[in-house]
Amino acid sequence: MILHYRLSNNLQDNDFSLMLKNLVEKILGKEYLDRAHPHALRHSRAIHLLDAGMNIMLLKNFLGHSNISNTLIYLKYSNKDLYDAIDKANNKEVL
């Protein structure tokens, strides 16, 4: 979607980076400007896909990684297993 927007509006890399920085500054404040780069969106999307239940091998292919170890890094940022374990524990019947 971002690439389509960029191409349809004839934006260059610098234009998009500036737009992203302006948006981050508006929403989060100046202290987060050092994190405002397009690659952060890629990382965020990968974590959201894992949290939504995407298989790690599918994520590997989606991201275009040739080595699974590059994809496994995202598992340490995903909270899906933690939330699933808490939900499972909370839904057990008490005997």
ABEGO torsion letter per residue (X at the ends): XAAAAAAAAGBBAAAAAAAAAAAAAAAAEAAAAAABBAAAAAAAAAAAAAAAGBBAAAAAAAAGBABAAAAAAAAAABAAAAAAAAAAAAABBBX
